[in-house]
Amino acid sequence: MHEKIGFISLGCPKNQVDSELMLEKLDAAGFQIIDTAYGADIVIINTCGFIEAAKQEAIDNILQMVEYKEDGAVGKIIVIGCLAERYRDEILKEIPEVDAVGGLGVNGDIVEFVNNVIKGTEKSRYPEKEKLPLCGKRILTTPSHWAYLKISDGCSNCCTYCAIPSIRGPFRSRKKEDIILEAKALAQSGVRELIVIAQDTTRYGDDIYGKPCLHELLYELNKIEELEWIRLLYCYPDRITDSLLEAMRDCEKVLHYIDLPLQHASGKILKAMNRHGDHKSLLALIEKIRSYMPDCILRTTFITGFPGETEEDFEILSQFVNDARFDRLGCFSYSPEDGTPAEKLPDRVDAETAVRRGEIIMEQQYGIFTDKLEALLGKTVRCVIEGYDPYSDSYSGRTWMDAPEIDSGINFVSEKELGIGETVDVLITATDEYDLIGTADF
């Protein structure tokens, strides 16, 4: 019997897809994949290294596995992914209990790498980042009714605060036919919701077709009969074109939901971030999106405390949040990252001020979010079922307006018995802080 492998996947959905591709390769090679790291012969940790909090989470997981190893509860420890790509042999130097470290390119030869680590013939490998596989069979780690669909990898935007281009390499798209084949296979396996992801989904195709063509991809995905919902994440604001908005409006399976990370609204700060726009132009973009899809759910993220952010810059951001009235919003205080241009910028904002500003933005957003939830009272909304509680005889799930693992949820009762992954109309009867309460409406 082959060795038991425990797999820990950290970080973003893009990393999760990488893990699913590797799990399939390891399973096909005869390794026994187990649900827990405890008791594994080999533990593989697919790390994130994007911001300080992610790095700390990765290190905490590695140290936890070291404890297990010292107790005899796990065998060998292999660290891969973004943290491994970024810090390479520093990990082996700082945490010698780790048996091997592999960069992103090792994902394509993960079976060979693991076998070599077992034999003790290899401790580190860092192939070119471009050897990271973008296609292949996957073992899904999401519920069976929804899955991520990664359409490209890497990033060429080079925002000054971000280490992703140096970690994952330049932007590179998958071929359209490969994506469609994978989407059809996922749909035939029972997936009803596809969540389209990349470092920058709106740039899709620019490198291989000479122009962004996410809109063309959406028309093709919309033809897949078994699919019910298609959702877009990581849409760069500069590339929200009329063609894309028309496709979103006209394709009935494409949800009117755009994840649009804006990062700031002050033109001065955006320029320092190597991004474009200001309060006026970004508000015009939001109005344009809503002119195509008045019911569009807009999610965004902001960074407070970026170097040089004055009280005036923060006031511009605060006013923008009030003016734009986003449906979903996250805010993070700036984290200086090794090797990024922003790390060297003057006029650092102290951490306490950055955190306080972020809290103010989130307080503003909570009021807006509460208003939007209350506006749903008495309305019927399409929902997907994620769970059932036999004690309260009620179901939990998400509305079409909510992305899994990111947004809010809904709890509701039903006269009929329903199954996980089914979609159902729910009459909204109450709100509960961030969540909705309702009754299935047949």
C-alpha positions, 0 to 999 in steps of 0.5 A, spaced: 500 500 500 502 506 498 503 512 503 498 516 506 498 523 504 495 529 508 494 535 504 493 542 507 491 548 502 492 555 504 490 561 501 486 563 495 481 559 491 487 559 485 491 556 490 486 551 492 485 549 484 492 548 484 491 543 490 486 539 487 490 538 480 496 535 485 491 531 489 488 528 482 496 526 480 497 523 487 491 519 487 492 517 480 499 515 482 497 510 488 498 514 494 492 514 499 489 521 500 487 522 507 482 527 510 487 529 516 494 531 516 494 527 523 497 520 521 499 521 514 506 519 512 507 525 508 504 532 509 504 537 503 502 544 505 500 548 499 502 555 502 500 562 501 505 568 501 501 574 499 501 578 505 503 578 512 497 575 515 497 569 510 505 568 511 504 567 518 498 562 517 503 558 513 508 558 518 503 556 524 501 550 520 508 548 518 510 549 526 504 545 527 506 539 523 513 539 526 510 538 533 506 532 530 512 530 527 516 530 533 510 526 536 510 521 531 504 523 528 506 525 521 512 522 517 515 527 512 513 535 511 513 538 504 512 545 503 510 548 496 506 554 494 507 561 494 511 562 500 516 556 498 516 560 491 518 566 495 522 564 500 525 558 498 531 555 502 530 560 507 524 555 510 529 549 510 534 554 514 529 557 519 525 550 520 530 544 519 524 539 521 521 540 514 523 535 509 523 538 502 521 545 499 518 546 492 516 552 488 510 553 484 513 549 478 514 543 482 506 542 481 507 539 475 512 533 477 509 533 484 509 525 484 516 525 482 518 530 487 514 526 493 517 520 491 524 523 491 523 526 498 520 519 500 527 516 498 531 522 501 534 524 494 531 531 494 530 536 499 528 542 494 526 544 487 524 550 484 523 549 476 520 555 472 514 558 474 511 557 467 511 550 469 505 550 474 500 546 470 493 550 468 489 544 466 488 537 468 483 533 472 482 535 479 479 532 485 474 537 488 475 540 495 469 544 494 462 541 495 460 537 489 455 543 486 460 548 485 467 549 483 472 554 481 474 555 474 481 558 473 482 561 467 489 564 467 495 565 472 500 570 474 499 577 473 502 583 469 499 589 473 505 590 477 501 594 483 506 597 487 504 593 494 503 586 491 508 581 490 504 576 486 507 578 479 514 576 482 511 570 486 507 567 480 510 570 474 507 574 468 500 573 466 498 567 462 491 565 459 489 558 458 486 556 451 479 557 450 477 550 448 481 547 454 477 551 459 470 549 455 472 542 456 473 543 463 467 546 464 463 541 461 466 536 465 465 539 471 457 540 469 457 533 467 459 531 474 454 535 478 457 542 478 451 547 478 455 553 479 462 555 476 466 561 479 471 564 474 477 566 477 484 568 476 489 574 478 485 578 473 479 575 470 478 581 465 485 580 462 483 573 460 485 572 453 490 578 452 496 574 451 494 569 447 488 572 443 491 579 442 485 582 446 481 581 452 476 576 451 472 574 457 466 576 454 467 571 448 468 566 454 462 567 458 457 566 451 460 559 451 460 557 458 453 560 458 451 554 453 453 549 457 446 546 459 447 543 466 450 549 469 445 554 473 450 559 475 456 563 473 460 568 477 465 572 476 471 574 481 477 578 481 475 583 475 480 589 474 476 595 474 480 598 467 478 592 463 470 592 465 468 593 457 461 594 454 462 588 451 463 584 458 457 588 461 453 586 455 455 579 455 453 579 463 447 582 461 445 577 456 447 571 458 442 568 463 446 564 467 451 569 468 450 572 475 449 580 476 455 579 481 462 583 480 468 582 484 471 589 483 477 590 487 478 597 487 483 598 493 482 606 494 479 612 491 484 617 492 487 619 485 494 620 488 494 613 492 492 609 486 497 612 482 502 611 488 499 603 487 501 603 480 493 603 479 488 608 475 482 612 476 480 616 482 473 618 486 470 621 479 472 616 474 471 610 479 464 612 481 462 613 473 464 606 472 460 603 478 454 607 475 455 604 468 455 597 471 449 599 474 446 602 468 447 595 464 445 591 470 441 595 475 440 589 480 448 588 480 451 586 486 458 589 487 463 587 491 470 590 492 476 591 497 480 597 499 487 598 503 487 603 508 494 606 511 498 605 504 504 610 504 503 617 503 495 616 505 493 623 508 487 624 512 485 628 506 486 621 502 482 617 507 476 622 507 476 621 499 475 614 500 470 614 506 466 619 501 467 614 496 464 608 500 458 613 502 457 615 494 458 608 491 454 604 496 457 597 495 453 591 496 459 587 499 466 590 501 472 588 505 478 593 508 485 591 510 490 595 513 496 596 508 502 590 509 509 592 507 511 586 503 518 584 501 521 586 495 515 590 493 516 597 490 511 600 496 516 597 501 521 603 499 516 608 499 516 614 504 511 617 509 509 610 512 502 611 516 503 608 523 499 601 523 494 603 529 492 609 524 491 604 518 487 599 522 483 605 525 481 607 518 479 600 516 475 600 522 471 606 520 470 604 513 467 597 515 463 601 520 460 605 514 459 599 510 455 595 515 450 601 515 450 601 508 449 593 508 444 593 513 440 598 509 440 593 503 438 587 507 432 590 510 430 592 502 430 585 501 424 584 506 418 581 503 422 579 496 423 573 493 430 571 492 433 565 488 438 561 493 442 555 493 442 550 499 448 548 503 446 545 509 440 542 513 440 542 521 435 537 523 434 540 530 431 546 528 428 543 521 431 548 517 436 549 511 442 554 510 445 556 504 446 562 499 442 567 495 445 568 488 448 575 491 453 571 495 459 568 493 461 561 497 466 562 503 466 570 502 459 573 503 453 572 507 448 566 508 441 565 509 437 560 513 430 558 511 424 553 513 421 549 507 415 545 507 418 540 502 424 536 503 430 539 499 437 536 497 444 540 498 446 543 492 438 545 490 436 552 488 430 554 491 426 561 491 426 564 498 421 569 501 425 574 505 422 575 512 427 577 517 434 579 517 439 577 523 446 581 523 449 579 516 444 574 514 437 573 512 432 569 514 426 566 510 421 561 508 421 557 501 417 559 496 414 554 491 
